[in-house]
Amino acid sequence: MGVGSESWVVMATARSPTNIAVIKYWGKRDESLILPINDSISVTLDPDHLCTTTTVAASPAFDSDRMWLNGKEISLSGGRFQACLREIRKRANNVIDEKKGVLISKEDWQNIHVHIASYNNFPTAAGLASSAAGFACLVFSLAKLMNVSEEYGALSAIARQGSGSACRSLYGGFVKWVMGNDSSGSDSIAVQLVNEAHWSDLVILIAVVSSRQKETSSTTGMRESVETSSLLHHRSKVVVPSRILQMEEAIRNRDFASFASLTCTDSNQFHAVCLDTSPPIFYMNDTIISCIERWNKLKGTPQVAYTFDAGPNAVMIAPNRKTATDLLRRMLYYFPPSPDTELSSYILGDKTILQEAGLKSMGDVEALPPPPEMADKLTSRFIGEVSYFICTKPGQGPVLLADENEALLHPQTGLPK
């Protein structure tokens, strides 16, 4: 193993996106392998705006596997991390680094320890699928480091064992997680329905209501729903199979009216399952729903879709930039920032949407008129109730970052920079 000094370090750095489900995954039939009770469909978000960056390093000088998340060391003893490490090591191949004079045989990988550093550019465990991006990036970067030759579908099955939704972050665009039937989980994989260019007009606006960690984790919530909610089992067996087919057709045809109706209905049913769980789980923010429902009703056809994952943050999807600017103006009317907040720090991601909406300053926000659907009603403004908004779009899957300056670990020591 290696040539010359045994203090060499080999590294790989990757970036992976998060995703938001439009047909929800909620409930497992196998807890350890993370096998779902129904298919699900998600849209991958632009990694320029929401992503995990992960650097993995290997060296004979490392005496244990170690990981740092957002600058803090965390334990790798959990079963999910161990499953991903084990499955990637099993598939490792020979690696030759001619520049460093290093040869690692496939057998050597069982005895070489790794260091992992991971950073999310968005809140962790607040309902924005940080674990999906995180485990997808972990598996993808380890696969690149260890020269794993498996197709993305096989890698998605490994990422799934870290976090179910992570399997869908191995692809860009719209992605389906096939629940599969095999007890081993070999056929429970992600498949890409269409890439991010297929429906590039879509604009996605996320209202981050809270960036705090959720009171009820997804894992705990799912387990309690499976055990106590009869609605969940009706949903998975009767409702979702036909809804999946309808959603696939809507995406294929870029039929926004059908897409929006299915997305909103499925999100609302998912949260009905949460309320049908004992004890009930409260994730959703209903103020944003009522704002969008009034607008959609006024126009007689869906203007915007909304969906909530396991958290209070709203994901709103507009069919085009024009509608997205109308949506942003509405959201800033209802949810203006606190007076001491800079507008440029209140809208993250694609900030050009502010200009397109004619919003250059806090004065422009204060001067916004009530939306037409509220013209005959008294309306409240919920100042400071949204922490910030993120404007994004459908995006690509994981990519390897070749620039060493983007690595999170030091190339000589393998420790965080």
C-alpha positions in Angstrom: 0.0 0.0 0.0 1.6 3.2 -1.1 5.1 4.1 -2.1 7.6 5.8 0.1 6.3 7.6 3.2 3.1 6.3 4.8 1.9 9.8 5.7 0.1 10.4 2.4 -3.5 11.7 2.3 -5.8 11.1 -0.6 -9.0 13.2 -0.8 -12.2 13.8 -2.8 -14.7 16.7 -2.4 -18.2 16.7 -3.7 -21.4 18.8 -3.6 -24.8 17.3 -3.5 -28.3 18.9 -3.6 -31.2 18.6 -1.3 -34.7 17.7 -2.6 -38.3 18.4 -1.7 -40.9 15.6 -2.1 -44.1 16.5 -4.1 -45.5 13.0 -3.4 -44.4 12.3 0.2 -42.4 9.5 1.7 -43.7 8.8 5.2 -43.5 5.4 6.9 -41.1 2.5 6.7 -41.8 -1.2 6.3 -38.2 -2.0 7.4 -36.5 0.4 9.9 -32.9 -0.9 9.5 -32.8 -0.9 5.7 -35.1 2.1 5.4 -37.6 0.6 3.1 -40.6 2.8 2.5 -44.3 1.8 2.4 -45.0 3.7 -0.8 -43.2 5.3 -3.8 -42.4 9.0 -3.7 -41.4 11.7 -6.1 -39.3 14.8 -5.5 -37.8 17.8 -7.2 -34.0 18.3 -6.7 -33.2 21.9 -5.7 -30.4 24.0 -7.3 -27.2 23.1 -5.4 -26.0 26.7 -5.9 -28.6 27.7 -3.3 -29.1 24.6 -1.1 -26.4 21.9 -0.9 -24.1 19.9 1.2 -20.4 20.0 0.5 -18.4 17.0 1.7 -14.7 16.2 1.7 -13.5 12.6 2.4 -9.9 11.8 3.0 -8.1 8.5 3.6 -4.6 7.9 5.0 -2.7 5.1 6.8 -1.8 7.8 9.4 -5.5 8.0 10.5 -6.2 5.8 13.5 -10.0 5.9 13.3 -12.9 7.0 11.2 -13.9 10.6 12.1 -16.4 13.1 10.9 -17.1 16.9 11.3 -20.5 18.4 10.5 -20.6 22.2 10.1 -17.3 22.4 12.0 -18.2 20.2 15.0 -17.0 16.7 15.4 -19.8 14.1 15.6 -19.8 10.4 16.3 -19.8 7.9 13.4 -20.9 5.0 15.6 -24.5 5.2 14.4 -25.9 2.4 12.3 -26.7 4.6 9.4 -23.2 6.0 9.0 -21.7 2.6 9.5 -24.0 1.1 6.8 -22.9 3.6 4.2 -19.2 3.2 5.0 -19.5 -0.6 5.0 -21.4 -0.8 1.7 -19.0 1.6 -0.1 -15.9 -0.2 1.3 -17.3 -3.5 0.0 -17.5 -2.0 -3.5 -14.1 -0.2 -3.5 -11.6 -0.7 -6.3 -7.9 -0.1 -6.8 -6.9 3.5 -6.6 -3.7 4.9 -8.1 -2.6 8.5 -7.4 0.5 8.9 -9.6 1.2 12.4 -8.4 1.6 11.2 -4.8 3.0 7.8 -5.8 0.2 6.0 -4.0 -1.4 2.7 -4.9 -4.3 1.5 -2.8 -5.6 -2.0 -3.6 -9.3 -2.8 -3.2 -8.4 -5.0 -0.2 -6.6 -2.2 1.5 -9.7 -0.1 1.8 -11.0 -2.4 4.6 -8.1 -1.3 6.8 -7.7 2.4 5.9 -9.6 4.9 8.0 -11.3 8.0 6.6 -11.9 11.5 7.8 -15.1 13.2 6.6 -16.0 16.9 6.8 -19.4 18.1 5.7 -21.0 21.5 5.6 -24.7 22.4 4.8 -25.3 25.9 3.4 -28.8 25.8 4.9 -30.3 24.9 8.3 -29.7 21.3 9.5 -32.7 19.2 10.8 -35.3 22.0 10.3 -37.3 20.3 7.6 -35.3 21.2 4.6 -34.0 17.7 3.9 -30.4 18.3 5.1 -30.0 14.6 5.9 -30.9 13.8 2.2 -28.2 16.1 0.9 -25.8 15.0 3.6 -26.0 11.2 3.1 -26.1 11.6 -0.7 -23.0 13.6 -0.6 -21.3 11.2 1.8 -22.0 8.2 -0.4 -21.1 10.0 -3.6 -17.8 11.4 -2.3 -16.8 8.1 -0.8 -17.6 6.3 -4.0 -15.4 8.7 -5.9 -12.6 8.4 -3.4 -12.6 4.6 -3.4 -13.2 4.3 -7.2 -16.5 2.6 -6.9 -17.9 1.6 -10.3 -21.6 1.1 -9.5 -24.3 3.0 -11.3 -26.1 5.8 -9.5 -29.1 3.6 -8.9 -27.0 1.2 -6.9 -25.4 4.2 -5.0 -28.9 5.5 -4.3 -29.7 2.2 -2.5 -26.7 2.8 -0.3 -27.6 6.4 0.4 -31.1 5.3 1.3 -29.6 3.3 4.2 -28.3 6.6 5.6 -31.5 8.6 5.1 -34.4 7.5 3.0 -34.8 10.7 1.0 -31.0 10.8 0.3 -31.5 8.3 -2.5 -33.5 10.9 -4.4 -30.6 13.4 -4.2 -28.3 11.2 -6.4 -30.1 12.7 -9.4 -31.1 16.2 -10.6 -34.6 17.2 -11.9 -37.6 15.1 -10.9 -36.8 11.8 -9.2 -38.9 8.8 -8.2 -38.0 6.6 -5.2 -39.3 3.2 -6.1 -40.4 1.4 -2.9 -39.4 -2.0 -4.3 -40.6 -5.4 -3.1 -37.4 -7.4 -2.3 -36.8 -7.8 1.4 -33.1 -7.1 0.9 -33.9 -3.6 -0.4 -32.0 -4.2 -3.7 -34.9 -2.9 -5.8 -35.7 0.1 -3.5 -33.8 2.7 -5.6 -34.1 6.1 -7.1 -34.7 6.7 -10.8 -34.6 10.0 -12.6 -38.0 10.8 -14.3 -36.7 13.9 -16.1 -33.6 16.1 -15.7 -33.5 19.7 -14.5 -33.7 21.1 -18.0 -37.1 19.4 -18.7 -39.1 22.0 -16.7 -36.6 24.8 -16.2 -39.3 27.5 -16.1 -40.3 26.5 -12.5 -39.3 28.9 -9.7 -39.2 27.6 -6.1 -39.6 29.9 -3.1 -39.0 28.6 0.4 -40.2 30.4 3.5 -37.9 29.4 6.3 -40.2 29.9 9.2 -37.9 28.3 11.7 -34.3 27.1 11.3 -34.4 25.4 14.7 -34.2 21.6 14.9 -37.6 19.9 14.8 -39.3 18.9 18.0 -40.3 15.6 16.5 -37.7 14.0 14.2 -38.8 12.4 10.9 -37.6 9.0 12.1 -39.6 9.2 15.3 -42.7 10.7 13.6 -42.8 8.0 10.9 -42.5 5.2 13.4 -45.4 6.6 15.5 -47.5 7.1 12.3 -46.9 3.5 11.2 -47.9 2.3 14.6 -51.0 4.4 15.2 -52.4 6.0 12.0 -55.0 4.1 10.1 -55.1 7.0 7.5 -51.4 6.3 6.7 -52.0 2.8 5.7 -55.0 3.8 3.6 -52.9 6.5 2.0 -50.0 4.1 1.1 -52.1 1.3 -0.3 -55.0 3.1 -1.9 -54.2 6.7 -2.6 -50.5 7.0 -3.5 -50.2 4.4 -6.3 -52.6 6.3 -8.5 -51.3 9.7 -7.4 -47.8 8.7 -8.4 -49.0 7.8 -12.0 -50.9 11.1 -12.2 -47.8 13.1 -11.0 -45.5 11.4 -13.5 -47.9 12.4 -16.3 -48.2 16.0 -15.0 -44.4 16.3 -14.9 -43.9 14.6 -18.3 -46.4 17.0 -19.9 -45.4 20.1 -17.8 -49.0 20.4 -16.8 -48.8 22.9 -14.0 -52.4 22.9 -13.0 -52.4 19.1 -12.4 -48.9 19.3 -10.8 -50.0 22.0 -8.4 -53.2 20.3 -7.4 -51.5 16.9 -6.8 -48.6 18.6 -4.8 -50.9 20.6 -2.5 -53.3 17.7 -2.0 -50.5 15.3 -1.1 -48.9 17.7 1.3 -52.2 18.3 3.1 -52.8 14.6 3.3 -49.3 13.9 4.7 -50.0 16.5 7.4 -53.5 14.9 8.0 -51.6 11.7 8.7 -49.4 13.5 11.2 -52.5 14.8 13.0 -54.0 11.2 12.8 -50.8 10.0 14.6 -50.9 9.4 18.4 -49.7 11.6 19.9 -50.4 14.1 17.1 -47.5 15.7 15.3 -47.6 19.4 14.4 -45.3 20.5 11.6 -47.2 22.7 9.2 -47.7 26.5 9.0 -51.3 27.1 7.9 -51.0 30.9 7.4 -49.1 30.5 4.2 -51.5 27.8 2.9 -54.5 30.1 3.4 -52.7 32.9 1.5 -52.0 30.7 -1.5 -55.4 29.0 -1.5 -57.2 32.4 -1.6 -55.0 33.4 -4.5 -55.6 30.2 -6.4 -59.3 30.4 -5.8 -59.5 34.0 -7.1 -57.8 33.0 -10.3 -59.9 29.8 -10.7 -56.7 27.8 -11.6 -53.6 27.1 -9.5 -51.1 29.9 -9.6 -48.7 28.3 -7.2 -48.2 24.9 -5.6 -47.2 24.5 -1.9 -45.8 21.6 0.0 -44.4 21.1 3.5 -42.1 18.4 4.5 -41.6 17.4 8.2 -41.2 20.9 9.4 -42.9 24.3 9.4 -41.0 25.7 6.3 -43.2 26.2 3.2 -42.0 25.3 -0.2 -43.9 27.2 -2.9 -43.5 26.4 -6.6 -44.4 28.9 -9.4 -44.7 28.0 -13.1 -42.6 30.9 -14.3 -40.7 34.0 -13.3 -43.7 36.3 -13.7 -45.9 34.3 -11.3 -42.9 34.0 -9.0 -42.5 37.8 -8.7 -46.3 38.0 -7.9 -45.8 35.3 -5.2 -42.8 37.1 -3.7 -44.7 40.4 -3.5 -47.5 38.6 -1.7 -45.2 36.8 0.7 -43.4 40.1 1.5 -46.8 41.8 2.1 -47.9 39.2 4.5 -44.5 38.4 6.0 -42.3 41.5 5.9 -38.9 41.3 7.7 -38.3 43.0 11.0 -37.5 46.7 10.7 -33.8 46.1 11.4 -33.4 43.5 8.7 -31.6 44.2 5.4 -33.8 43.2 2.4 -30.8 41.6 0.7 -30.3 39.2 3.7 -34.0 38.4 3.8 -34.0 36.9 0.3 -31.3 34.3 -0.2 -30.4 32.2 -3.2 -31.4 33.9 -6.5 -31.7 37.5 -5.4 -32.4 38.7 -8.9 -36.1 38.0 -8.2 -36.2 41.1 -6.0 -35.3 43.4 -8.9 -37.8 41.6 -11.1 -40.5 42.1 -8.5 -39.6 45.9 -8.3 -38.4 45.6 -4.7 -35.2 47.5 -4.1 -35.5 48.6 -0.5 -37.5 48.1 2.7 -39.5 51.2 1.6 -40.8 49.2 -1.4 -41.9 46.4 0.9 -43.7 48.7 3.3 -45.5 50.3 0.3 -46.8 47.0 -1.1 -50.6 47.0 -1.4 -52.8 44.2 -0.2 -53.2 41.4 -2.8 -56.4 41.6 -4.9 -57.9 38.5 -3.2 -57.7 40.4 0.1 -59.1 43.7 -1.1 -62.4 43.4 0.8 -60.9 41.9 3.9 -58.9 43.2 6.9 -55.5 41.7 6.6 -52.8 41.2 9.2 -49.1 41.5 8.4 -47.0 39.0 10.3 -43.8 40.9 10.8 -40.7 38.8 11.6 -42.6 35.5 11.5 -40.5 34.3 8.6 -36.8 34.1 9.2 -35.9 34.5 5.5 -36.9 33.3 2.0 -34.8 31.3 -0.4 -35.4 31.6 -4.1 -34.2 28.6 -6.2 -35.2 26.3 -9.1 -34.8 22.6 -10.1 -31.2 21.7 -10.1 -28.6 19.1 -11.0 -27.4 16.1 -9.0 -24.1 15.6 -7.2 -20.8 16.8 -8.7 -17.2 16.2 -7.9 -15.3 19.4 -7.1 -11.8 19.4 -8.6 -10.5 22.6 -7.0 -8.6 21.8 -3.8 -9.4 25.2 -2.4 -13.0 24.0 -2.0 -11.9 21.0 0.1 -13.0 21.2 3.8 -10.0 19.1 5.0 -6.3 20.0 4.9 -4.5 18.1 2.1 -1.5 17.4 4.3 -3.1 16.5 7.6 -6.7 15.4 6.7 -8.0 17.6 9.5 -10.6 20.4 9.1 -9.1 23.6 7.7 
